[in-house]
Amino acid sequence: MKAKWSVLVVEDEPVTREHICALVREDSDLELAGSCSTAEEALRLLDEKPVDLLLLDVQLPGPDGFELLRALRARGRELPLVIFITAYDQYALRAFEVHALDYLLKPFSQKRFREAIGRAKSRLESARLHETLERLQALLNAQGQGQGRAPQRLLIKSGGRIAFLPFDEIDYIEAEGKYALVHAKGRTHRLRESLSALEKKLDARFVRVHRSAIVNVERLKEIHPWFHGDLVLVLQDGTELKASRRYKSLLEERLGGKLSL
């Protein structure tokens, strides 16, 4: 009788963790070796019993998923095959694409889970496992050295598909209720994300100019004074945005000069 592949689930959201465990139990080729919510717990379990496959959330309380793998490597342990789980981690997605590793983007369907597991089984059963683990090592090295930490693009989810929007193409972003409207090359993309969250992902060319707007300073064409210390920003395509005096100092810092008009 064929031995089952052992699986450890590391996920801090209880509902998601139980859902994943249930999907693992349904697969006759898999054996659930355990589940936990932190990297520390996972490390203890893996010290006691190595597994074939790790279903690993990237973002965990305390040490994250990458740190768990580095801790295993530091102990001289052979890394298991890993399927990463992420809610909206752009750096992780970029790294996965570069190193050809698999991941599950929350919320994922049962079909998507089975596809990822199917690929994992194929790799476990073939000589490609060595190559896969080498790529995982390369991913850890790159992440640990801080390479590519600026994502340089936004992840756009629409109609069941994932697209990557380069920062270079973004003109400005405005808030619309719980959503953010990303304007790029004449097109508008809607994201269910706050401007504050987006600010943390964007690079130095983007600056908050209003509580409801972020602009790419490379798209600025003109700046005009407005009432009560506010400004009007004119973009290269003719779009006009109001810059609140509350954010004037941020704009001046980004442009490298005072805006005394």
Residue pairs with C-beta under 8 A, 6 or more apart in sequence:
2 29
4 28
4 29
4 30
4 31
5 29
5 30
5 31
5 52
5 53
5 120
5 121
5 124
6 30
6 31
6 33
6 49
6 51
6 52
6 53
7 24
7 30
7 31
7 32
7 33
7 51
7 52
7 53
7 54
7 55
8 33
8 34
8 35
8 36
8 42
8 45
8 46
8 51
8 53
8 54
8 55
8 80
9 17
9 20
9 21
9 24
9 32
9 34
9 35
9 36
9 55
10 35
10 36
10 37
10 38
10 39
10 41
10 42
10 54
10 55
10 56
10 57
10 60
10 65
10 68
11 17
11 20
11 35
11 37
11 55
11 57
11 85
12 37
12 38
12 57
12 59
12 60
12 61
13 57
14 37
16 85
16 106
17 35
17 37
20 35
20 55
20 85
20 113
21 32
21 35
23 110
23 113
23 114
24 30
24 32
24 55
25 32
27 114
27 117
29 121
30 53
30 117
33 45
33 49
33 51
34 45
36 42
36 45
37 60
37 61
38 60
38 61
38 62
38 63
39 60
39 62
39 63
39 64
39 65
39 67
39 68
39 71
40 62
40 63
42 54
42 56
42 68
43 68
43 71
43 72
46 72
46 77
46 80
47 75
50 77
50 78
50 80
51 80
52 80
52 81
52 124
53 80
53 81
53 82
53 83
53 120
53 124
54 80
54 81
54 82
54 83
55 83
55 85
55 104
56 65
56 68
56 69
56 82
56 83
56 84
56 85
57 65
57 84
57 85
57 86
58 64
58 65
58 66
58 84
58 85
58 86
58 89
58 92
59 65
59 86
59 87
59 89
60 68
63 71
65 84
66 140
66 143
66 144
69 79
69 82
69 136
69 140
70 140
70 144
72 79
73 79
73 137
73 140
78 133
79 133
79 136
79 137
81 120
81 123
81 124
81 129
81 132
81 133
82 101
82 136
83 102
83 103
83 104
83 116
83 117
83 120
84 92
84 96
84 101
84 102
84 103
84 104
85 103
85 104
85 106
86 92
86 93
86 103
86 104
86 105
86 106
87 105
87 106
88 105
88 106
88 155
88 193
90 151
90 153
90 154
90 155
90 201
91 143
91 148
91 149
91 151
92 103
93 103
93 105
93 155
93 162
94 148
94 151
94 152
94 153
95 101
95 139
95 142
95 143
95 148
96 102
96 103
96 139
98 139
98 142
98 148
99 135
99 136
99 138
99 139
99 142
100 135
101 132
101 135
101 136
101 139
102 116
102 119
102 120
103 116
104 112
104 113
104 116
105 157
105 162
122 128
123 129
123 132
142 148
150 203
151 201
152 166
152 167
152 203
153 164
153 165
153 166
153 167
154 164
154 165
154 167
154 170
154 182
154 189
154 191
154 198
154 201
155 162
155 163
155 164
155 165
156 162
156 163
156 164
156 165
156 182
156 189
156 191
158 189
158 190
165 182
165 184
165 189
167 202
167 203
167 205
167 206
167 216
169 184
169 185
170 182
170 183
170 184
170 206
170 216
171 183
171 184
171 185
171 215
171 216
171 219
171 235
171 236
171 237
171 239
172 183
172 213
172 214
172 215
172 216
172 219
172 235
172 239
172 241
173 180
173 181
173 182
173 183
173 195
173 198
173 206
173 213
173 214
173 215
174 180
174 181
174 183
174 212
174 213
174 214
174 241
175 181
175 194
175 195
175 211
175 212
175 213
176 190
178 192
178 194
179 190
179 191
179 192
179 193
180 190
180 191
180 193
180 194
180 195
180 198
181 188
181 189
181 190
181 191
182 188
182 189
182 190
182 191
183 239
186 237
191 198
195 208
195 211
195 212
195 213
195 214
198 214
199 206
199 208
199 214
202 214
204 254
205 216
205 217
205 218
205 254
206 214
206 215
206 216
206 217
207 214
207 215
207 217
207 247
207 250
207 251
207 254
208 214
208 247
208 250
209 215
209 231
209 233
209 241
209 242
209 243
209 244
209 247
209 250
209 251
210 241
210 242
210 243
210 244
210 247
211 244
211 246
213 241
213 242
213 243
215 233
215 235
215 241
215 243
217 251
217 254
217 255
219 235
219 236
219 237
220 233
220 234
220 235
220 236
220 255
221 234
221 235
221 236
222 233
222 234
223 231
223 232
223 233
223 234
223 243
223 259
223 261
224 231
224 232
224 234
224 261
225 231
225 232
225 261
226 232
226 242
228 245
229 245
229 248
230 242
230 243
230 244
230 245
231 242
231 243
231 245
231 248
231 251
231 259
231 261
232 240
232 241
232 242
232 243
233 240
233 241
233 242
233 243
234 240
235 241
243 251
248 259
251 259
252 258
252 259
